Amino acid sequence: MICAGLAVSNVTVGGITSNHSWLTRILWIWVAFWPGRCGFTCVLLRRRDRGDGIAGIRARARRGRPNAGSFTRTAEMKKGFTILPLSIYNTTMQKFHIYIETSVWSFAFAEDVPDYRADTLTFFELCRKRVFEPYVSGAVLSEIQFADVPLRKRLEELVRSVNPVMLPLLPEADGLSEAFVREKAVPPSKPEDARHVAIAMVHGLDVLVSWNFRHIVNIRREERFNAVALLEGYHHRLRIVSPKELIYI
């Protein structure tokens, strides 16, 4: 949680002026950022001496949060509250729910790229500790079956050790995957890449992690995936990153 003590007098935000004297008061700022959902929400909390405490405010603010899909949130405007337009990340909120694409599993055994392999193994260790909540689908397991037998056995053992949540393959994901190909979010020759993104999007996950920079992990692809998904009725934003971007957060 990110908190700061402030001393201000009359606060005016969006034409609303606080009628309290804040000059000698300590204010707590609680800033909540939900990645891939609705941008940021900033709330200037009530004065510290009112006894409600940060925990109570945080609990009320999180009520009614859906598990997945479209999400909007309006900050309460009560006596002692003011919205501040600050863009600060709260780095201690809920766990990231992460879809692990096939390339990440493969790079755990890629001895020819030791740096990528080291980052991958670190990422999986964080998943085992449940710093993140890992997910896979039948699409990942099907692609693992194409590996040579010795590697396939090692990959299957790795999946068992990480113990990710298995996502069902929904028909909605097939439709969204086809839309990604149709709208050129991925080349027509790579429908399996579109399928992974569609599965993560349909299930409302926060992040898809991959080492496939050409067809999945790059800023233009992410923009197009999310734009196409929005046109298809999915208002939830999916972040697409490499394991390296997750092991330092």
C-alpha positions in Angstrom: 0.0 0.0 0.0 1.2 3.5 -0.8 0.5 6.1 1.8 1.5 9.7 2.2 1.0 12.3 4.9 -0.2 15.7 3.5 -0.9 19.1 5.0 -3.3 21.1 2.7 -6.0 23.7 3.3 -8.9 24.0 0.8 -8.7 21.2 -1.8 -10.5 21.7 -5.1 -10.7 18.9 -7.6 -13.0 18.9 -10.6 -14.8 22.0 -9.3 -15.4 20.4 -5.8 -13.9 22.3 -2.9 -13.5 20.6 0.5 -15.2 22.6 3.3 -12.8 21.2 5.9 -9.7 22.8 7.3 -6.9 20.4 6.6 -4.0 22.6 7.5 -2.8 20.6 10.5 -4.5 17.3 9.7 -2.7 14.1 8.5 -4.4 12.7 5.5 -3.9 9.2 4.2 -3.9 8.6 0.5 -4.8 5.2 -0.7 -4.2 4.6 -4.4 -5.5 1.5 -6.0 -4.4 0.3 -9.4 -5.9 -2.7 -11.1 -3.7 -3.7 -14.0 -5.5 -4.5 -17.2 -8.9 -3.5 -15.7 -9.9 0.1 -15.5 -6.9 2.3 -15.2 -6.4 3.9 -11.8 -8.6 5.1 -9.0 -7.4 7.5 -6.4 -9.1 8.3 -3.1 -8.1 10.8 -0.5 -9.2 9.1 2.7 -10.8 10.6 5.7 -8.8 12.2 8.5 -6.7 9.9 10.5 -8.3 10.9 13.8 -11.8 9.6 12.8 -10.8 6.1 13.8 -12.0 4.3 10.7 -8.5 3.3 9.7 -7.0 2.3 6.3 -8.2 -1.3 6.6 -11.8 -0.4 6.8 -11.6 2.0 3.9 -9.8 -0.5 1.8 -12.4 -3.2 2.6 -15.3 -1.0 1.6 -13.6 0.1 -1.6 -13.1 -3.5 -2.7 -16.7 -4.6 -2.1 -18.6 -5.9 -5.1 -15.5 -6.5 -7.2 -16.2 -9.0 -9.9 -13.9 -12.0 -10.5 -13.4 -11.3 -14.2 -14.6 -9.4 -17.2 -15.7 -5.8 -17.5 -15.0 -3.8 -14.4 -15.8 -0.2 -13.4 -15.4 1.5 -10.1 -16.6 4.8 -8.6 -14.9 6.3 -5.6 -17.2 7.3 -2.8 -17.6 11.0 -2.3 -18.4 11.3 1.4 -17.7 13.8 4.1 -14.0 13.9 4.5 -13.3 12.4 1.0 -11.8 14.0 -2.1 -10.7 12.4 -5.4 -7.2 13.3 -6.4 -5.9 12.8 -10.0 -2.8 11.0 -9.1 -1.2 8.2 -11.1 0.5 6.1 -8.4 0.7 2.3 -8.4 -0.3 0.2 -5.5 2.1 -2.6 -5.6 0.6 -4.7 -2.8 -2.9 -5.4 -4.1 -4.2 -8.7 -5.2 -2.1 -11.4 -6.9 -1.7 -11.3 -10.7 -3.6 -14.1 -12.4 -1.3 -15.2 -15.1 -1.7 -17.4 -18.2 1.5 -19.1 -19.0 1.9 -19.7 -22.8 3.8 -22.7 -24.1 7.1 -20.9 -24.9 7.7 -20.1 -21.3 7.5 -23.8 -20.3 9.9 -24.7 -23.1 12.5 -22.1 -22.1 12.9 -23.7 -18.7 15.0 -26.2 -20.6 16.6 -23.9 -23.3 20.3 -24.4 -22.4 21.3 -22.4 -25.5 19.8 -19.1 -24.0 21.0 -19.2 -20.3 19.7 -15.8 -19.4 16.2 -16.5 -20.7 16.3 -19.9 -19.0 17.4 -18.3 -15.6 14.6 -15.8 -15.8 12.1 -18.5 -16.6 13.1 -20.7 -13.7 12.9 -17.7 -11.3 9.4 -17.0 -12.6 8.3 -20.6 -12.0 9.7 -20.5 -8.5 7.6 -17.4 -7.8 4.6 -19.3 -9.2 5.3 -22.3 -6.9 5.3 -19.9 -4.0 2.1 -18.4 -5.2 3.4 -14.9 -5.6 1.4 -15.2 -8.8 -1.6 -17.4 -9.5 -0.6 -19.4 -12.6 -3.0 -20.8 -15.3 -2.7 -23.0 -18.3 -5.2 -24.5 -20.8 -5.5 -27.7 -22.8 -4.0 -25.7 -25.7 -0.7 -25.6 -23.8 -0.8 -29.3 -22.9 -1.6 -30.2 -26.5 1.5 -28.3 -27.8 3.7 -29.9 -25.2 2.8 -33.3 -26.8 4.6 -32.3 -30.0 8.0 -32.2 -28.1 10.4 -35.1 -28.3 9.7 -37.8 -25.7 12.5 -36.9 -23.3 11.7 -33.2 -23.4 7.9 -33.9 -23.2 8.4 -35.9 -20.0 10.4 -33.0 -18.4 7.8 -30.5 -19.5 5.0 -32.5 -18.1 6.9 -32.9 -14.8 7.5 -29.1 -14.7 3.8 -28.4 -15.2 2.9 -30.8 -12.3 5.4 -29.1 -10.0 4.1 -25.6 -10.7 0.5 -26.9 -10.4 -1.3 -24.2 -12.4 -5.0 -23.9 -12.6 -6.4 -25.6 -15.7 -8.7 -23.4 -17.7 -11.5 -25.0 -19.7 -11.6 -24.4 -23.5 -14.7 -22.3 -24.0 -16.3 -21.8 -27.4 -16.1 -18.0 -26.8 -12.3 -18.4 -27.0 -12.6 -20.0 -30.4 -14.7 -17.1 -31.7 -12.3 -14.5 -30.3 -9.3 -16.3 -31.7 -10.9 -16.2 -35.1 -11.5 -12.5 -34.7 -7.8 -12.0 -33.9 -6.8 -13.8 -37.1 -9.4 -12.0 -39.2 -8.3 -8.6 -37.9 -4.6 -9.4 -38.4 -3.7 -9.3 -34.7 -1.6 -12.4 -35.6 -0.7 -13.8 -39.0 -3.1 -16.4 -40.5 -0.3 -19.0 -40.1 -0.3 -18.6 -36.3 -3.8 -19.4 -35.1 -2.4 -21.2 -32.0 -0.9 -17.9 -30.8 -4.2 -16.2 -31.2 -5.9 -19.0 -29.3 -3.7 -18.5 -26.2 -4.5 -14.8 -26.0 -8.2 -15.5 -26.6 -8.3 -18.1 -23.7 -6.6 -15.6 -21.3 -8.9 -12.8 -22.4 -12.2 -14.8 -22.2 -11.3 -16.0 -18.7 -10.6 -12.4 -17.5 -7.0 -13.0 -16.5 -4.6 -10.1 -15.7 -1.5 -11.1 -17.6 -0.4 -13.5 -20.4 3.3 -14.3 -20.1 5.3 -15.6 -23.1 8.7 -15.5 -24.8 7.2 -15.2 -28.2 8.2 -11.6 -29.1 7.4 -11.8 -32.7 3.7 -12.8 -32.5 2.6 -12.2 -28.9 4.8 -10.1 -26.7 5.2 -6.7 -28.3 3.4 -3.4 -27.7 1.7 -3.3 -31.2 0.4 -6.8 -30.8 -0.9 -6.1 -27.3 -2.7 -3.0 -28.5 -4.3 -4.8 -31.4 -5.3 -7.8 -29.3 -7.1 -5.6 -26.8 -8.7 -3.4 -29.5 -10.1 -6.4 -31.3 -11.3 -7.9 -28.0 -13.0 -4.6 -27.1 -14.9 -4.7 -30.4 -15.9 -8.3 -29.6 -17.4 -7.2 -26.3 -14.5 -7.9 -23.9 -13.9 -4.7 -21.9 -11.2 -6.2 -19.7 -7.6 -5.3 -20.7 -5.0 -8.0 -20.8 -1.3 -7.3 -20.3 1.1 -9.3 -22.3 4.7 -9.5 -21.0 7.8 -11.7 -20.8 8.8 -13.5 -17.5 11.6 -10.9 -17.0 9.0 -8.2 -16.5 7.4 -10.2 -13.7 10.3 -11.4 -11.6 11.2 -7.9 -10.4 7.8 -6.7 -9.3 
